[in-house]
Amino acid sequence: MAGFKKAFFKNILTLGGYNYSSQIASFLSSIVLSRLLMPEEYGYVALITVFTGFVIIFADAGLSFAIIRSDYGRTFHKAVTNLAFYIGFLLFLIMLLLAYPIAYFYNDQTLVMPTMVLSITFIVGAFKIVPMAIITKDLDFNYVGKVRLISNLIGIAMMIILAFLGFSYWSLIIPQIFLQLVQFILFENKVKLGFKFYKLSYTIVGFKMTKSLITNVSGFNLINYWSRNADNLIIGKFYSSFDLGIYNRAYKMLQLSLNLITGLFGTVLYPSLKKYKSEGGSINKEYASILGVISIISFPIGAILMLIPNTFVRILWGENWMMVADLLPYFGILIIFQTLISTTGHIYILLEKEKTFMYVGVASAIILVSAIVIGSLYSVVVIAIIYTFSYIAFIVPIQLYVGFYRTYGFSLKYLLKFWVPKLVIGFMLVISILFEQRLMLFGLLSIYLIHILYFQRNDLKKLRELLTARIKNNRSYADYNKDINQ
């Protein structure tokens, strides 16, 4: 048990160092790009990415999970690589065919060419799926982190240069292709899997062996995507590109947090728990502990967005983006809950309950899309309010009952101690922000902080010991190099 936590947090710290560096670089680049590009240009690209983002969820379609969960060798890996390529090429063709309908939907024919260019990412990105999954399965998070950081820095540099040279929205599109290409080259250089076209029978066998994951994960991703992006679609259609640019900027803070926290923990969580489970370990206690740590990490980000949204926007993005501040407090609340709930998919798949995973996604999607449609009848801000309220009132309880209680087998005592206080405080946070009750907001955030620190006091102690040991090792290594050089 202790060995699992030590290895898990060591991998988190390794990958986290690279991930946080990468995301901080992306965040800082947004400060520069926000002064080179206008909200309308971000909104213009968001019109397209609503659809490309939808199509890309089928690119992996559970193939990475299949590689990590299976014990097959390189023949299977190469067969899945072929399958990934065929899926990527099919998605490329689909986006080409959708270019004109998308332009017609928004009544803007200039969207055709950018949509076609973005579709290239599906072919390039298909080649990196299997090599990255193999490296992840080997728990080589040091290399995964390096690749993500290098490719992201290259993409950021390209964006800033192109924006400075006046390429407008193209500066947000072209670098995405190169980012995928760099990742493929670096991952392939590590695993040296190679690529060649095998007989179609190989691909068919690979599909049959991954069919359950592909169908159920794709089904969940399909439903989950539109539940998360129906707001962008509706705002883009019935409001203006300026409104979409403002909303998308606020939504990016939620995405950034999910990438920083859930993306990091999720990458390490699944292969680590898979290995731990195969060794006979009980995953519930470890998973609960990890959720507690996530709740602590997500708190400062959510609290900042709730307490000082105007100052936050003014300093980072300037006066042109001040309307974002009206949305950020609600996204701050979502950060606290979504960073926890978004890890549940890994546990469903680990327990081979992909079908349950998909059914939960269907119910969640119906609720969230309905909330977004109702909110869109009033204003962009009301969309954020109703979305946040619905997530706390319905989505989290559904996951607690179907996921944690029925599927994972957590006790009622755990749910009452860990989750109920968070839900109650979450409701009260929405009310305090809606009615601008600053004193109430401060009090609730203080209570929440005390709750999560007390609940995870043992894990914090272990994490502190691990950090202290890591710092001492780094210092010892630095002193050794110093002595050698002298």
N, C-alpha and C positions, 0 to 999 in steps of 0.2 A: 504493500500500500504506500508506505513512505517512499519506496523506490520509484513507484509510478509518478507520484507528485513531483519528486525531485527531477526525474527525466522530463516530465511534461513541462514544468516551469523553466527548466533549462532550455528546452526547445522553443518555448514561448519567448524567452529573453533573447535567444539567438535570432529567430525570425523577426521578433518584434523590433529589434534594433534596426534591421533593414527596412521593415514595413513602415515604422514610424518615421524614419528618415525620408522614405519615399513619399509618404502622405504629407509630411511637413513641407517637403519641397513642392508638392502639388498645391498645398494650401497657400504657401508663399507666392507661388506663381500666379494664383488667382488674384492676388493683390495687384500684381503687375498687369496681368491681362485685363482686369476690370478697368484699367485706365487706358488701355489700348483699344479695347472693344466695348461696344455699347450693349445694353440689355437686349436690344432688338436682334443683334447678331448672335448672341447666345440663344435667344428664343428661336431664331431661324433654324439653327442646328438642332435644337430640341424638338422641333416639328418632325424632323427626320428620325432622330434617335428614339422617339417613341416607338417607331416601327422596326428599326434595325435592332433596337434593344430587345424587342419581342422575338424577332427571328433568331437572334443569337442564343437565346435560352435553349434552342434545340441543338446547338453546335456540340456541346459536351453530352447532354442528354443522359447523364449517368455513367458515361464511359469511364471517367476517372474513378468513380466509386467502384466500378466493376474491376478495374485493374488492381486497386488497393485491396478489395475484398477477396479476390481470387488468389489461388496459389499456383496458377499456371505460369509457364515460362515464356521465352521470347517469341516462339511461334504464335502463341495466343496474342502477345503484344503487337506483333506485326499484322496479324489479322484484324485487330481492333484499329490499328493505324489506318489500314485500308478503309475500314468502315467509317472512321472519322473523316477521311478525305471525301468519300462519297456523300456523306451527310453535309459537309462543308460546301461541296460543289453544288449540291441540290439547293442549299440555302442561298448561295450566290445567284443561281438562276431565278429563284423565287423573288429575290430583291430586285433583280433587273426587271422582272415582269410587273412588280409592284410600283416601280418608279413613277409611271404615268398615273395610275390610280391614286397614289399618295398626293401628287401634284394637283390632281383634279379635286380630291377631298378638301384640300386647303385653298383651292382656287389660286394656285401660284405655280406656273409652269417652270419657274426658275429652279424648283426643287428637284427636277428630273436628274440633272447631271450630278449634283452632290450625292443623291441617293445611289446612283450607279457606282460612283467612286467608292463610297463607304461599303458597298457590297463586296469589294475585294477582300475586306478583312475576314470574311467567312472562309475563304480558301486558305489564306495565309495562316489564320489562327487554328485551322483544323490540324495542321502538322505538329503543333506543340502539345496537344492534349495528352497523348500517351507518354512521350518522354517526361513531361512534368509529373504525371501520375506515378511513374516508376520511381522517380527521385523522391517524391513525397512518401511513397510506400516504404522506401529505405530510411525514412526519417532524416534525410539530409537537408534539413531546413536552412542550414547555413548557405548552401548553394542556391536553393529556391529564393531566399532573401536577396542574395547578390544579384541574381538575374532580374528580379522585380525592380530593384533599385536602379540598376544600370539602364534597363529599358525605359523606365519611367523618366529618368533624368534626360535621356536622349529625346523622348517625346516632349517633355517640358521645354527643352532648349529649342526644339523645332517650332513649337507653338509661339514662343515669345519672338523668335526671329521672324517668322512669317507674319505675325501680327504687326511687328514694328515696320516691316516692309510694305504693309498695306494690303495683305492678302485677305483681310476681313474674315468671314466665317470659314474660309478654306484653311485658315491657320488652326482651326479646331478639328478639321476633318483629316487632312493629309497625314499628320503625325500618328494617327491611330493605326494606319497601315504599317508604318515603320516600326511602331512599338511591338506589334504582333510578330513581325519578321525578326527583330532582334531577339525576342524571347525564344522563338523556335531555334534559331542558330545556336544560342547558348545552351539550351536544354539538350538539343541533339548532340552537341559537342561533348556533353557529359556522358550520355548513355550510349551514343553511337549505335542507335537502333537501325538506322538506314531506312530507306523506303523503296519499295518496288511493287508493281501491280501483281498480285497473286491471282490465282483462279477465283472466279466469283464464288465457288463453293467454300473457300476459306472465309470469305466475308460473311456468307450466309451462316456458317457455323459460329462465327464470332457474334453475329446478331442473335442467334438462338440462345447462346450462352449468356447474353446480356439483355435479353428481351424484357424480362420483368423490370429491371432497373430502368431501361430506356423508356418503356411505356409509362410506368408510374411516375418516375421522376420528371419526364417530359410533361406528363399530364398535370402534375403539381406546378411545375414551372410556368406552364401556359396559363393556368388559372391565377397563380400568384402574381405573375407579371402584370396582368391587366388590373388586378385588384390594387396593385401599387402604382400603376401608371395611367389608370383611367382619368385621374385628375389632370395629368399633363395633356392627355388627348382632348378632354373636354375644354380645358382652358385654351388650348391651341386652336380649337375649332370655333368656339363661341365668344372668346375674348380676343385680345390682341397679342401679337408676338412680344410686345413690351410686357404685358401681364404674365405671359408664359416665362419670359426671361427672369422676371422678379421671383415668381413662384419656384422656378427651376433652381435659382440661386439658393433659396432657402432649403429646398429639397436636397441640394448637393451637400448641405451640412449633415443631413441625416445619412446620406450615402457615405460621406467621409467617415462618419463615426462607425458605421457598420463595417466599412473596410478596415478601419483602424483596430476595431475591437473584435467583432464577430468574424470578420475575414481572417484575422490573425489566429484567433482561438479555434475557429472552425477548421482551418488548414491543419493545425496540429492535433485537434481533438479527435477527428475520425480515425486516422491511422494509429494514434496512440491508444485509444480505447479499444480498437480492433485487436491490437497486439495484446493488450492487457486482458481482454475477454478470452482470447485464445489460450492464454496462460492460466485460465481458471479464476480470474479476478472478478469481483462484483463491481459493475460499472456505476451503479446508482450513487453510491457515496462519493465517488470521485467526481461524477458529473455535477452533483449538488454543490460540491466544494468549488468547482470551476465556475459555476453560475454565480456563486457568492463573490468571487474575485472580479468577475465581469461587472457585477452591480456596483462595485467600488470604483472601478476604472471609468465606467460610463457616467458616474455622478458629476464630476467636475465639468464635463462638456455640457451636459444637460443644464446644470445650474447656471453656467455663464450665459447660455442662450435665454434662459428665463429671467435672469436678474438684470443684465445690461445689454439688451438687444440693440438699442439705439447707438450706444457708444461703440459696441462691437462692429456694427455695420459702417459707421462713420469713419472709424479708424482704418478698417481693412479695405473697404470698397469705395468709399467716397459718397458724396451727396446724391449722385445719380441713382444709387441703390437703396435709399433710405426706406422705401416701402417694404423691403425685405424684413425690416425690424418688426413689422406687425405680425409676421408669420413665425419668426424664430422661436418665441416661447413655446408654442404648441409642438414644434418639431423637437424642442428640448425635452419635452415630456415623452415624446415618441422614442427618442434615443434611449431613455432609461429602460423602456419596456421592449423595444424591438431588438436591442442588442442581446437580450436574454432569450426571447422567443425564437429568434432566427437561428439559434443553435439546435433547435429540436429536430430539424430535418436529418441531421447526422445520426441522431439516436434511432429514429424510425428506420433508417437504412441499415444501421448496424444490427438492429434486431430483426432485420428482414421483414419489416412491416411497411413496405413502400405503398401498398394499396391503402392502408389507413392514412398514411401521410398525404396521399392524393385526396382522399375524401375530406380530410380536415381542410385542405386547401380549397376545395369547392365551397364548403360552408363559409369559410373566411372571405372568399372572393365575393360571394353574393352579398354579404353584410357590408363590406367596404365599398364596393361599387355602388350599392344603393345609397350609402352615406354620402359618397362623392356627388352623385347625381342630385341628391336633395340639396347639398351645399351649393352646387353650381347655379341653382335657381336664385341665389342671393348675391354672393360675392366670392372672390378668391379667398378672403380671410375666413369666411364661414365654411368653405371647403376644409380648410386646415382644422377648424374647431370641431366639426362633426367627425372628421376622419379620426382625430385624436380620441374623442370621446368614445366612438364606436370600437376603436382598438382596445381600449381599457375595459369597456363594459361587456364586450362580446368575444373578441378574438382571444384575449388572454384566458378568460374562463373556459372557453372551448378547449384550448390547448392543455389547461390544467386537468380537466376531467378526462378527455380522450387520451391525451398524451401521457402526462405525468402519473395520473391515477390508474387508468385502465390499461395502458400499453406498457409503460415503464415499470409500474408497480411501486410507485412511491407511496408512503404512508400518508394518511389524512393529517397526522400530527405535523409532518414536514410542510405540507401545503399551508396549514394554518400559521405556522411560525414564519416561514420564508415568504410566502406569496400574499397572504391576506393583508398584512400591514402595507405592502407596496401598492396593492390595488386601492385601498382606502385613501392613502396619501395621494395616489395618482388622480383620483376623482377630485379631491380637494384642491390639488394644484391647478386643474382645469378651471375650477370655479374661481380661485384666487386671481388667476390671470385674466379670465373673462371679465371680472368685475373690478380689476385693477386694485386689488387689495395687497399692497406691497408688504405690510407687516405680517399678514397671514402667509404670504409666499415665503418670507424669510423663516418664519416659524416652522412651516411644513418641511422646508428643505433641511433645516437643522435637525428636526425629528428623524427624517429619512436618513441623514448622515449617521446619526447615533445608532439607528437600527442596523444599518448594513455593517458598520464598524464592529458593533458588538457581536453580531451574528457570525462574522468571519474573523474574529480575533485570533483564533488558532492558526488559520491559514496565513494571515498577515504576518504572524510571528515566523512561520516557516519560510515565507517568501523573503522576509527581511534577512533571515539567516543565509538563504541562498544568494541574495544580492551581495551581502557582506563577504561571503566566501569568494564570489566571482570577482569582486573588486580587489580583494587581497591577492588572488591568483594573477590578476592583470598587473598589479603593482610588482609582484614578485618577478613576473616575466619581464617587465620593463627594467627592473633593477638588474636582472641577469644580463639583458642586452647591453645595458650601460656598462657593466663590468667587463663584458667581452670587448666592447668598443674601446675601452680604456686600455 
